[in-house]
């Protein structure tokens, strides 16, 4: 069996994608994004790699900086991936003001193209800031996710000559494929969180059951009476039942309880 290659994913250029055309170009992008997702299953790490991959792929007409913003739930803190320090600094200003072209694209789910940041009247503080750092034009695209999750890609360039119509079409194809990969990354993260929550619930239930058993043996009472005693003690000490139960079990055998599903 051949071993998987450890070489880094080589980005396809806009010219290569344009030459591939239509479905073929989308397939090339999808394969490369799929490889990124396999190599970087953590959402934050994937966002970082996605931002770097996007910037490399689209930097043929001139240097393109990229930031990717993800908000998994409404009012939740943004998760951000940046291609480099320049993109990170530009994006962080938006979050300081809680507004800007990328956040607008994310919230309204619409493209934002700014051909000249010095002439743009929206978000004046942000425009002034990025203008001082050599950014002259921007192109922001929303990503299609599921449920309440929202995301957008933020592209920065020295001037509008970078963002040609061909560039925009390739960027849209790229965003479509990135949306699919990011949807999968979010699902994986949600399943991992659910698994951790389930483990915590089962672990707490195990400790409570053992603590109840201890009280039943010590007081020769029923399960209901023992749980009532545990709950009364919990209220009296102003700590959660599961915390008190874990403490009881740990003191009895010197180690935390083993969840039922982990027993041999």
Steps between C-alpha positions, in 0.01 A plus 500: 500500500638843411560737787331841499723785390617745768548778248303821551197563283601702196247773422340528160528845345202695360642438152506124561146503633381716211662265251340201671170683471158443655454169678859392439636813669263455792614138532867602518421749776281254689771233502757740639262632767407143590870425554529803726203384707644151544838640608348767727171375656503760778277793393741777602797325341294438186405870481867594523595260222201605290602867526860421403390272216258765368763773505754280321249386241372847415828696511580494127408858403667634814532413868163411649449485875218288636299473819224246565243573770268240654216551747348164592211646699333839528669730754790255527855627477650492152757237405754643259763355267754733337747440219762716671558782748374765254161333454474432873562865583246618243232262626554579867414866438158391372436305818605796713231708329264201472440604140673498164469353150574140602259507794242661272544224240465241777190655661314606184627208291599716205820580314682824577742644245695816579703623204658792688508500880584874502176581318281261701259685731389197702708394800719814487722412799574157362569634150739761635686236699552250217589779258793592726619139474516486122158343431318670213218259411295219653274216394290316760291190432252326731524123541193274497479309828223323692268607780609810690866471394633783284835563332668724247827531311673836508750578220734801513712638218717801422255630240197404290712367211540178698128436513425446132174339386688174443639524853151554642354203312779274620461636855127420488573143388758475772252632761238247391740212552636649821142518630458126457830422673424739786151355546661160548761644738226660713303173507807308614562757774137484613508120516823514699344746745190282533719197570688691771170612654369142497818375664461766771135407560576127524796564727287715733219239501752228592632699795149582622395134480808392695447770763139389542620142540747609767226677694267201466767274649592739778144583603318181397242702311327492162641650180242778514589585859872495424460737203287730718781507755752581228285782364440644851875499568559663163257780578642545848857536371388702197679274251366295211390142559748365246788687667408367845459148360840513328660617823339214696616237251852643478537503880381140523735343248758770439420528127219650290214272400520305173206572264276198431577496128874471563479187718627175358 
